[in-house]
Amino acid sequence: MPTPELVKSYIAAGMNCTHLEVSGDGAHFEAVIVSDAFAGKRLIQRHQLVYAALGDRMREEIHALSMKTLTPEEFQK
């Protein structure tokens, strides 16, 4: 069963984040992900970037992931 720390490491390995927080209980996770990669992207495109970073782990290990995806400028507000 994945831990919040493990999910955080998966995301960090797949994309450049300026801030990353992950919490959860092993089945359901919540993440705050801040990255320059989100600039100019719609919400669904931001989530797709995170899903791409997680790859097959999203289907095989992680049951549910709720995300807040922000640019550094949005995070500062």
C-alpha positions in Angstrom: 0.0 0.0 0.0 1.5 3.4 -1.0 2.3 6.0 1.6 2.0 9.8 1.1 5.8 10.0 1.0 5.9 7.4 -1.8 3.3 9.2 -3.9 5.2 12.4 -3.3 8.4 10.8 -4.6 6.6 9.5 -7.7 5.3 12.9 -8.6 8.6 14.6 -7.8 10.5 12.1 -10.0 8.2 12.7 -13.0 7.9 16.5 -12.9 9.7 19.6 -11.7 7.8 21.0 -8.7 8.5 24.1 -6.7 6.2 22.9 -3.9 4.7 19.5 -3.3 2.5 18.3 -0.4 0.9 14.9 -0.3 -1.4 13.5 2.5 -3.6 10.5 2.6 -4.4 7.1 4.2 -2.9 4.7 1.7 -6.0 4.5 -0.6 -7.1 8.1 -0.9 -4.6 10.9 -1.3 -4.7 14.7 -1.5 -1.9 16.7 -3.2 -0.9 20.3 -3.6 1.4 20.5 -6.6 3.1 23.7 -7.6 5.0 23.8 -10.9 6.0 26.1 -13.7 4.8 23.4 -16.1 1.2 24.4 -15.3 1.5 27.9 -16.8 -1.0 28.5 -19.5 -2.7 25.1 -19.0 -6.3 24.4 -18.2 -7.2 22.3 -15.1 -7.6 19.1 -17.1 -4.2 19.6 -18.8 -2.6 20.1 -15.4 -4.1 16.9 -14.0 -3.0 15.1 -17.2 0.6 16.2 -16.5 0.4 14.7 -13.0 -1.2 11.5 -14.2 1.6 11.2 -16.8 4.2 11.6 -14.0 2.5 8.8 -12.1 2.1 6.5 -15.1 0.7 3.1 -14.4 0.9 3.7 -10.6 -2.4 5.6 -10.9 -4.1 2.4 -12.0 -2.2 -0.1 -10.1 -1.3 1.5 -6.7 -3.2 4.7 -6.1 -6.9 4.3 -5.7 -7.8 8.0 -5.6 -5.9 11.3 -5.9 -7.4 14.7 -5.3 -5.2 17.5 -6.6 -4.7 21.2 -6.4 -2.4 22.1 -9.3 -1.0 25.7 -9.2 1.6 27.8 -10.9 4.1 29.4 -8.5 2.3 32.8 -9.0 -1.1 31.2 -8.1 0.4 29.6 -5.1 1.8 32.9 -3.8 -1.7 34.5 -3.8 
